[in-house]
Amino acid sequence: VNIGDRVAYSVFGSYAEYTAVPAAKILPVPTSVPLDVATACVVQGMTAHYLTSDCNAGLIKPGEWCLIHGVGGGTCQWAAQMAD
């Protein structure tokens, strides 16, 4: 990643005017992807990860069924993939 590259990131303080971001947290965004779409993907992915791992830690076991209501939305699509 170089200065001036389009990137997305999410760390605590993301809503601040300026944020120091560890290089490992930066995701390059191709010019073909609008920044609002890249941002939505990052937020939806983090929310789905939290819901499928941290929030319900240990409740979903391999081989068990999991109902994800509203799989038409972006966050639920990510969650369905993560729960698979």
Secondary structure, DSSP 8 states (H G I E B T S, - for coil): --TT--EE---TTTTSSS----GGG-EE--TTS-HHHHHHHHHHHHHHHIIIIITTTTTS-TT-----TTTTSHHHHHHHHHH-
